[in-house]
Amino acid sequence: MLRWFHALMPKEEKFFELFARHSIAILAGAEALRAMLEGGDAIAHNYQTVMDREQDADDVTREVLIAVRRTFITPFDRGNIRDLTTSMDNTIDQMQKTAKGIKLFEVTEFAPQMKAMADLVVKCAKLQQEAVPLLKKISSEAVHISDLTTQISALEGRADELHDVGLKALYKATGNSDPMAFFVGNEIYDHLEKVVDRFDDVANVMHGIVIEHV
């Protein structure tokens, strides 16, 4: 009877499989968002990809939260698992908001700073994807994880710089002559900055998990 009961319970390895699926969906969404910023025909096709990957990420989040409730022994604190999953999901939720903003305002051309910020989004997603599997060996990989989270935080600082430079250039070009263009551009910059901010949140959660377990 006990053996049958344990067979029904999710194994702790399941969490790492789900984290990996989550990071794959997030990276795919980041790459599609970056492709949208090439403008033209790339916008519609990649917009749908962002929407689809966001749905994939939501599905994983739901599975993780169910598994947390059903698993006796989790790889680390249940609250940490929820925080990590939620923070990861927030990254692609913000990508979705960015993509929707682009489509809503019918933006077809993007400033170099916007593209550079989107490049940082992809870099953050790749660093996150590299870091997540290391949590399975958190004790031996603590230094590596900390290094990756530090890199993500540094990219967040770079995104802030690009945001300020880009917004200043936008204001000079449109502030007096085309207030609507400035408003729209400001919205896109704000969304892109928030995407990178959400990756920094993930980095902070992972760093906190490392501190608790090492």
Backbone torsions as a table, in degrees:
resi	resn	phi	psi	omega
1	MET	NA	-45.8	-179.1
2	LEU	-65.0	-39.1	179.1
3	ARG	-63.2	-41.9	178.4
4	TRP	-62.4	-41.1	-179.4
5	PHE	-63.2	-45.9	-179.5
6	HIS	-65.2	-31.8	179.7
7	ALA	-64.7	-28.0	179.8
8	LEU	-80.0	-20.0	-176.4
9	MET	-79.8	137.4	177.2
10	PRO	-59.8	140.6	176.5
11	LYS	-80.6	152.5	-177.2
12	GLU	-64.3	-26.0	178.2
13	GLU	-62.7	-23.5	-179.3
14	LYS	-57.3	-36.0	-178.5
15	PHE	-62.1	-41.4	-178.7
16	PHE	-69.4	-33.5	174.4
17	GLU	-64.2	-41.9	179.6
18	LEU	-68.3	-41.3	176.8
19	PHE	-59.1	-40.7	-179.8
20	ALA	-64.5	-44.9	177.4
21	ARG	-60.5	-39.7	179.8
22	HIS	-61.5	-47.4	-177.4
23	SER	-66.3	-32.4	177.4
24	ILE	-65.8	-45.5	178.7
25	ALA	-62.9	-39.8	-179.2
26	ILE	-66.2	-43.1	178.6
27	LEU	-64.3	-41.9	178.3
28	ALA	-62.2	-39.3	176.8
29	GLY	-65.2	-40.2	178.9
30	ALA	-63.6	-42.6	-179.7
31	GLU	-67.0	-36.9	177.8
32	ALA	-68.3	-39.0	177.5
33	LEU	-63.2	-42.9	177.9
34	ARG	-61.4	-40.5	180.0
35	ALA	-64.9	-33.4	177.2
36	MET	-57.7	-35.3	-175.3
37	LEU	-75.0	0.3	169.6
38	GLU	-76.4	-15.3	175.2
39	GLY	78.8	-174.3	176.9
40	GLY	60.3	-137.7	-176.6
41	ASP	-66.3	-19.5	-178.0
42	ALA	-68.1	-20.7	-173.6
43	ILE	-66.6	-53.3	-173.9
44	ALA	-63.2	-47.2	-177.8
45	HIS	-62.8	-47.2	-176.3
46	ASN	-76.1	-25.1	173.4
47	TYR	-58.2	-47.3	-179.4
48	GLN	-64.7	-34.5	177.6
49	THR	-63.8	-42.3	177.1
50	VAL	-59.8	-44.4	179.7
51	MET	-61.6	-43.7	-178.0
52	ASP	-66.3	-42.4	-179.4
53	ARG	-70.1	-30.8	176.2
54	GLU	-64.7	-37.9	177.0
55	GLN	-66.5	-40.5	175.8
56	ASP	-58.4	-43.9	-179.7
57	ALA	-64.2	-39.7	177.3
58	ASP	-61.7	-40.1	179.4
59	ASP	-62.1	-42.4	179.3
60	VAL	-65.2	-44.1	179.3
61	THR	-56.5	-43.6	179.4
62	ARG	-62.2	-43.3	178.8
63	GLU	-62.7	-40.8	179.9
64	VAL	-63.6	-45.7	-177.1
65	LEU	-65.9	-34.2	175.6
66	ILE	-68.1	-44.3	-179.5
67	ALA	-62.2	-36.2	178.4
68	VAL	-59.7	-39.5	-178.5
69	ARG	-73.9	-27.8	-173.3
70	ARG	-97.4	-10.9	-174.4
71	THR	-97.0	129.1	178.2
72	PHE	-67.5	-52.4	-175.6
73	ILE	-115.1	116.1	179.5
74	THR	-101.2	155.5	-176.5
75	PRO	-63.0	-30.4	170.6
76	PHE	-152.4	-178.5	-171.8
77	ASP	-47.9	136.3	-178.3
78	ARG	-59.1	-39.6	178.0
79	GLY	-62.3	-38.2	177.5
80	ASN	-65.5	-38.7	178.5
81	ILE	-63.1	-45.1	178.7
82	ARG	-63.0	-43.9	-179.0
83	ASP	-63.2	-41.9	-179.5
84	LEU	-65.0	-47.6	-179.1
85	THR	-62.5	-43.9	-179.3
86	THR	-65.3	-43.3	-179.2
87	SER	-66.5	-38.1	176.2
88	MET	-63.4	-43.6	-179.0
89	ASP	-65.3	-32.6	179.3
90	ASN	-63.1	-28.9	180.0
91	THR	-63.8	-46.5	-176.9
92	ILE	-79.5	-25.0	171.9
93	ASP	-61.2	-41.4	179.4
94	GLN	-70.3	-34.0	173.6
95	MET	-60.9	-41.8	178.9
96	GLN	-60.9	-43.1	178.0
97	LYS	-62.0	-38.3	178.6
98	THR	-63.8	-47.5	-179.7
99	ALA	-62.1	-40.8	178.5
100	LYS	-64.8	-37.5	177.6
101	GLY	-63.3	-42.2	178.8
102	ILE	-60.6	-44.2	-178.9
103	LYS	-71.2	-40.7	-178.9
104	LEU	-59.8	-45.4	-177.0
105	PHE	-89.7	4.0	176.7
106	GLU	54.2	44.8	177.8
107	VAL	-77.6	131.1	-178.4
108	THR	-123.2	-12.6	178.6
109	GLU	-128.5	144.3	-173.0
110	PHE	-132.5	138.2	-179.1
111	ALA	-68.0	154.8	178.0
112	PRO	-55.0	-37.3	-179.6
113	GLN	-66.9	-33.7	176.3
114	MET	-64.2	-44.8	179.6
115	LYS	-64.2	-38.9	179.5
116	ALA	-65.4	-38.4	177.2
117	MET	-66.1	-38.3	177.1
118	ALA	-66.5	-33.8	173.9
119	ASP	-60.7	-39.9	178.6
120	LEU	-66.2	-34.4	176.1
121	VAL	-59.5	-45.1	179.1
122	VAL	-64.4	-42.6	179.0
123	LYS	-61.3	-43.2	177.9
124	CYS	-60.8	-42.6	-179.3
125	ALA	-63.5	-37.4	178.6
126	LYS	-68.7	-41.3	177.9
127	LEU	-64.4	-40.3	177.6
128	GLN	-62.6	-44.7	-179.9
129	GLN	-62.7	-34.1	177.2
130	GLU	-71.0	-36.2	-174.6
131	ALA	-76.7	-38.4	-172.4
132	VAL	-56.2	-47.4	-179.3
133	PRO	-63.5	-24.1	-178.6
134	LEU	-68.2	-19.5	179.3
135	LEU	-63.4	-21.8	179.0
136	LYS	-66.8	-27.1	177.8
137	LYS	-122.4	56.1	-168.1
138	ILE	-60.4	-35.5	-177.9
139	SER	-67.5	-46.2	-177.4
140	SER	-80.8	-21.1	-176.4
141	GLU	-106.8	12.7	-175.1
142	ALA	-56.8	-45.0	-178.5
143	VAL	-64.7	-42.0	-179.9
144	HIS	-63.2	-45.8	179.1
145	ILE	-60.9	-44.7	-179.7
146	SER	-61.4	-38.2	178.3
147	ASP	-64.2	-43.0	-179.8
148	LEU	-66.4	-40.0	178.7
149	THR	-67.6	-33.4	176.1
150	THR	-65.1	-39.6	178.3
151	GLN	-63.2	-40.7	178.4
152	ILE	-63.1	-43.0	179.4
153	SER	-63.3	-36.0	177.6
154	ALA	-66.2	-37.2	177.8
155	LEU	-67.0	-33.5	176.6
156	GLU	-62.8	-39.5	176.4
157	GLY	-64.8	-39.9	178.2
158	ARG	-65.3	-37.9	178.1
159	ALA	-63.3	-38.6	177.1
160	ASP	-60.5	-42.2	179.3
161	GLU	-63.3	-45.4	179.5
162	LEU	-63.6	-39.2	177.6
163	HIS	-58.0	-47.8	-177.1
164	ASP	-66.8	-43.4	179.5
165	VAL	-64.6	-45.6	-178.9
166	GLY	-64.9	-41.3	-179.0
167	LEU	-67.2	-37.5	177.7
168	LYS	-64.3	-43.6	178.3
169	ALA	-64.1	-39.4	178.8
170	LEU	-64.1	-41.9	-179.5
171	TYR	-64.6	-41.5	178.9
172	LYS	-63.0	-35.4	-176.4
173	ALA	-81.9	-30.7	-171.0
174	THR	-131.6	-12.3	-171.2
175	GLY	-51.8	-44.5	-177.9
176	ASN	-94.7	-32.8	-173.7
177	SER	-89.0	-30.2	-175.0
178	ASP	-146.5	78.4	-177.4
179	PRO	-58.1	-33.7	-179.7
180	MET	-66.1	-40.1	178.4
181	ALA	-63.5	-37.7	177.7
182	PHE	-66.1	-43.4	179.6
183	PHE	-59.2	-47.0	-178.5
184	VAL	-64.3	-46.6	179.4
185	GLY	-61.5	-39.9	178.0
186	ASN	-61.6	-39.6	178.5
187	GLU	-61.7	-44.4	-179.3
188	ILE	-65.1	-44.3	177.2
189	TYR	-59.7	-43.2	-178.3
190	ASP	-62.7	-43.8	178.9
191	HIS	-62.6	-45.6	-178.4
192	LEU	-63.2	-40.7	178.5
193	GLU	-62.6	-39.5	-178.9
194	LYS	-67.7	-32.5	176.8
195	VAL	-60.2	-48.4	-179.7
196	VAL	-66.2	-36.0	175.8
197	ASP	-58.6	-39.8	-179.4
198	ARG	-67.0	-34.4	175.6
199	PHE	-66.3	-36.0	176.8
200	ASP	-64.1	-35.0	175.1
201	ASP	-61.2	-43.3	177.7
202	VAL	-60.3	-45.2	179.4
203	ALA	-58.8	-41.3	179.9
204	ASN	-65.6	-39.0	178.1
205	VAL	-64.7	-46.3	-179.7
206	MET	-63.3	-40.5	178.6
207	HIS	-62.8	-39.5	177.7
208	GLY	-63.9	-39.2	178.1
209	ILE	-63.4	-41.7	178.9
210	VAL	-61.0	-46.3	-178.8
211	ILE	-59.3	-39.9	-178.1
212	GLU	-70.4	-25.5	-170.8
213	HIS	-111.8	3.8	-180.0
214	VAL	-117.5	NA	NA
